[in-house]
């Protein structure tokens, strides 16, 4: 996450988890697919790094599924990491850093991320994918539960309209949706096709989209053995 995006999200740290369920209409399938993707590993993950971890929402789900994993949360927002620490305690490691910074030393069994990498420029996304590949151990898995761009302007409008209508149906108020639109002004989303191409160019042996509901997608890449 860029420094500007981190400041934007700092002010929403205490309410972020409740908002996320209302503003991510396919919440259960979206996050469930991300956690289930760790089953692609040959054995339960020993070390998991969560990039742009925020309040630790995805990390908590990973911890519930894999209680033996050593967890590290990286985020550029101190307020978000404070919320994560309040929920997860002192067992995990917390790293305040931006997604353009060097990654904590690997090797990692898995690197995961949810709704964070789309704040980077396309060049920074490609650079991050290469750093993730280098940081994973053989057979390691990268899971990116992400907000994506449609392949055409007409479909992008469909994505936006569907997101708005489903978020309101899920209970998001007009003010919450308006604030979400303001936060999304810092987004730099990329298409699924582009991101899969960048993952393969970064060296991942296998890359695929395991879940997609309009602008919400779960991208998975496996480092070769």
Steps between C-alpha positions, in 0.01 A plus 500: 500500500628846417566750782200706385270198505627408847401842630155466341441168676650608835185696575273199445691237700254454786196449274670322212405137568127570522514716190685235304217248536251757375721634222625162371170332406654155419684513837474134599588351161771761439688446827412132515662438164811691609545284811417177317769581242762417765397138451708517181807472724646150536473531880344746747670841481781558746550874435239737353552865408191722460568805280288807566357305791297790640307394808606138453168379360652254253777404745240403759333270249835344408579451870168326557563262211871448577559562872858376481613761247744777591332823392641836392281799420635787288314827456580867454231618742595497871134534600407193297781296657385614846158352424663180376710470816191553717330209321795263459720581799878490510546159336534626141768739377386848394696696239422863413607538137367585157444244226779661299754427777714183519307205639587346837754218454363168375464233408124514547263207456233744383460869432142624517331834444145633497387825338836674527716451191255688276625821663834459320588617151524227237881523501503462879265203478735325260798575723314370804406177322868441426596565864228262619623229265853541633382493863296178471653161561472224238137413445394814688165665428409864438133586559372843398133564581457814301282768350550493123435714196261386229651431156285769331345834606148366443561204730668727755175693532319170555748419778445837667121483476488145636736582786290800602167315486628192684677703767183697570303173511754364751429792732751769400352843562516782248771664710702178520479451125594862437804466728596178321485677166735766638745233621483326163634815334848382603446160333710396200329175408625269226320232303517131588662428164779753554574383853517134400741597222717693747502210745621261229762751390618518862579128482197329649453153354121507540267799525122511487188684610316268740207732576346800330181696558523810283762725664597253775745224405736255669826453308732215594855423388726208595878511495653197334679237704 
